[in-house]
């Protein structure tokens, strides 16, 4: 598995603790930001990093996007 940044690790742990492990339990970027206590820009960068590595998946419905974990362990 590829290495991830400290921010991405913190976000991963926060999403796992919140139970965002399936498409029907996905959370918004704002919720992910508040759960991880990261600044918004760092959280968005971490989400993109995890998405590129296939750890997080993005679900889009209309204008709203939500995220969930595709893998539950690093």
C-alpha positions in Angstrom: 0.0 0.0 0.0 1.2 3.5 -0.8 2.2 5.8 2.0 -0.3 8.5 2.9 0.2 11.8 4.6 -0.5 12.5 8.3 -3.6 14.5 7.3 -4.9 11.7 5.1 -4.4 9.3 8.0 -6.2 11.5 10.4 -9.1 11.9 7.9 -9.2 8.1 7.3 -9.5 7.4 11.0 -12.2 10.0 11.4 -14.2 8.6 8.6 -13.9 5.1 9.8 -14.9 6.1 13.4 -18.0 7.9 11.9 -18.9 4.7 10.1 -18.6 6.1 6.5 -17.8 2.6 5.2 -20.4 2.1 2.5 -22.2 4.2 -0.1 -25.4 4.5 1.9 -23.4 5.8 4.9 -21.3 8.4 3.0 -20.6 11.8 4.5 -20.1 15.2 2.9 -16.8 17.0 2.7 -18.0 19.5 5.3 -18.8 16.7 7.7 -15.4 15.1 7.0 -13.8 18.4 7.8 -15.5 18.8 11.1 -14.9 15.2 12.1 -11.2 15.3 11.3 -10.7 18.8 12.8 -8.4 19.5 9.8 -8.5 22.9 8.1 -10.8 22.7 5.0 -8.0 23.0 2.4 -6.0 20.2 4.1 -9.1 18.0 4.4 -10.0 18.5 0.7 -6.4 17.7 -0.3 -6.5 14.6 1.9 -9.8 13.5 0.4 -8.3 13.9 -3.1 -5.2 12.0 -2.1 -7.2 9.1 -0.7 -9.5 9.1 -3.7 -6.5 8.8 -6.1 -5.2 5.8 -4.1 -8.6 4.1 -4.2 -9.1 4.3 -0.4 -12.1 6.7 -0.6 -14.8 6.8 -3.2 -16.9 9.8 -4.2 -20.6 9.7 -4.7 -22.2 12.5 -6.6 -26.0 13.3 -6.6 -26.9 16.5 -8.4 -24.7 19.2 -7.1 -23.9 17.4 -3.8 -20.9 15.1 -3.3 -20.3 12.7 -0.5 -17.5 10.3 0.3 -17.1 6.9 1.8 -14.3 4.4 2.5 -13.8 1.8 -0.2 -11.1 0.1 2.0 -11.4 -0.1 5.7 -7.7 -0.7 6.5 -4.6 0.9 5.2 
